[in-house]
Amino acid sequence: MNNKLLLGILIAFLSITSLTFLIMGNLDMAVLLMTLLFVLTNSFRYRQMKARGMDREAKWMLGMAVIFGILFFVVLAMVVI
């Protein structure tokens, strides 16, 4: 399967799932899924920008993906506890 299509389906699934948790009032799970969504979208943008030769912007997107990755584990720890 095409990587872009698979990532697009995963992003759509995470968006719908986080919106569902938001509507249901489970804000912890909604924020957890949104941070994972930001990790995926920023890493996808990083790969696109790196392929186009936009090195400085790609480095920024990689940094944002790493920050949201760290925040994902922080929120996960808060949800578990």
N, C-alpha and C positions, 0 to 999 in steps of 0.2 A: 504494500500500500504506500502511496505517496506520503512523505513525511509532512508536507504542508497540510495535506488534507487531514491526516491523523491529528496533527496539532490543532487545527481548526475545530475539529470535532471535540477534542478534549477541552479547548477553551470555551466552546459553546456549552458543553455539559457543565463545566465548573460555574459558568455565569448563571445558568438556569438553576443549578442547585443552590448557589449562594443566595440568589434572589428568593428561592423558595424558603430557605431557612430565615431570611430576613422578614418575609411576610408572616411566617409562623411565629416569629418573635424570639427565635433562638439566635441571638446576636453573636454569641461566642462562636458557633459553628459558621455563621455567615462571614465573620471577620477572618476566621481561619481559612476558609475556602477562597476568600478574596485575596489574601496574601499569597496563597499558592497560585492564584490566577495572575497576579502581578509578576511573580517569579517567571511563569511560563511566557507571558507576553514580552517581558523585558529581555529574556534570553533569546526569544525569537527575533526581536528587533536587533539585538546584538549581532546575531549571525547574519542578518540581512545587511546591516551597516558595514560589517567587516568584509562581506563579499563585494560591496560596492566601493570599497576603498576609503570609507569614512572612518578612519582609525580613531580619531579623537572622540567622535560621537559614540562609536562602538565601545570604547573604554568606559564612557559614562554609563551606557546601558548595562554593561557588565557589572559595574559598581552598584547600580540600582538593583539588579537581580540578586547580587550577593546580600545586600542590605535586607531586601524583602525575604530572602531565604533565611537569614538569621531571625528576622521578625516572625517568620512562620513557626520556627521552633520555640520562640518565646511565647507566642500565643498558644501553641500546642501544649506547652507546659502549664500555662494558666488554665486551659480547658480541662486538662487531666486532673489537676489539683483542685 
